[in-house]
Amino acid sequence: MIKDFEANEELYGEKFLIANVLRGVNNSGTPYLSITLQDKTGTIEAKKWEVENNDYDICVPGNVIRLDGVTYLYREQMQIKIFKILLVKEDEYRLDDFIQRPPYDLKKYENELEECISLVKDKDYHALLVSLFNDYKNKFISYPAASKNHHDFSGGLLVHTIHMSRLAKAIEALYPSLDIDILLTGVLLHDLGKVIEFSGPILSKYTNEGRLVGHISIGHAIISERAKALNIDEEARIIIEHLILSHHGKKDYGSPVEPMIKEAVVLNMIDDLDARMDMLEKALHEVKGGEWSQKIFAFDDRMFYQPKKKH
């Protein structure tokens, strides 16, 4: 398993799922392949420096391969040098053996989603939520929240949203002047556009619409159109549109407008908090007390220390 690899470990006939492939050319003009491999314990980067013609047909995201190679450390990251690659036929593996399953009971999270919708008492916001989730729930509960970095697993969008809803309810208890109907509606709908932005629940990639338009604009368009079709109160519609458009916080981060009501400020903060905590949980998951994580790109390549437990 990937998580158990040590440097200079020889691999013979090991099976992996190909998550991503990049073609490169070295300084002498010779082509090579940079491949992201995956099993149920994680991912690892691999290089094939001597590329054969059939390697291009075999090395396609979604294929399962069998390889011979050796592990090595490069810039403190474990990688694989590949000597030989063979394609594994579809009847010779189970895809579930290569998919990382999150440590969450997704059925309970799905039930909590329904509970959150029921907590919204405003008739306009409630009607909007019911209508949208009638159409998009199946994708919403199975898609990732991102292609990498945070909640990048099947069901990640649901988990991210429910964790944010818990934060929203806790913060509203401390600051009761917040309108919990506005805040919860914003939480539940802020990433709805990701069901269009991404290709599916497994090995998810950006769709053309996702790359060209982005989930904020996609979600805004869906929500605005549905709100108008439901004839909900105009100010209620504009407020939710504002939360969707401003939830990244700054224009530099992709939001067309910045938060200008209290609930929008809170939405941006808990969105960022939950995403960052998930990244840190992943980075520190295998790090022992008294040791450091690898550099984390989303935190400006900082390493994080895992404090020793006193008990």
TAQUI-V553343 format. One record per backbone hydrogen bond with DSSP energy under -0.5 kcal/mol. CO is the residue of the C=O (numbers start at 1). NH is the residue of the N-H. Records with the same first field share a line. If there is no record, write none. Layout:
BEGIN
CO=NH ; NH
END
This chain:
BEGIN
1=4
2=5
6=9
8=10
9=71
11=69
14=67
16=65
17=19 ; 38
18=62
20=36
22=34
24=32
26=29
30=26
31=51
32=24
33=35 ; 48
34=22
35=37 ; 46
36=19 ; 20
37=44
38=17
39=42
42=39
44=37
45=80
46=35
47=49 ; 82
48=33
49=51
52=55 ; 56
53=56 ; 57
54=58
55=59
58=60
60=63
63=18
64=88
65=16
66=86
67=13 ; 14
68=83 ; 84
69=11
70=81
71=8
72=79
74=77
77=74
78=45
79=72
80=47 ; 82
81=70
84=68
86=66
89=92
90=93
94=97
95=98
96=99
97=40
98=100
100=102
102=104
104=106
105=108 ; 109
106=110
107=111
108=112
109=113
110=114
111=115
112=116
113=117
114=118
115=119
116=120
117=120
119=121
122=126
123=127
124=128
125=129
126=130
127=131
128=132
129=133
130=134
131=135
132=135 ; 136
133=137
136=140
137=141
139=142 ; 143
142=155
143=157 ; 158
148=150
151=145 ; 146 ; 153
153=156
155=159
156=160
157=161
158=162
159=163
160=164
161=165
162=166
163=167
164=168
165=169
166=170
167=171
168=172
169=173
170=174
171=175
175=178
178=180
179=183
180=184
181=185
182=186
183=187
184=188
185=189
186=190
189=192
191=194
192=195
193=196 ; 197
194=198
197=207
205=199
207=211
208=212
209=213 ; 214
214=218
215=219
216=220
217=221
218=222
219=223
220=224
221=225
222=226
223=227
224=228
225=229
226=230
227=232
228=231
233=237
234=238
235=239
236=240
237=241
238=242
239=243
240=244
241=245
242=246
243=247
244=247
245=256 ; 257
246=249
248=250
250=253 ; 255
251=254
261=264 ; 265
262=266
263=267
264=268
265=269
266=270
267=271
268=272
269=273
270=274
271=275
272=276
273=277
274=278
275=279
276=280
277=281
278=282
279=283
280=284
281=285
282=285
284=287
288=291
291=306
295=297
296=299 ; 301 ; 302
297=300
299=302
302=296
304=293
305=307
306=290
END
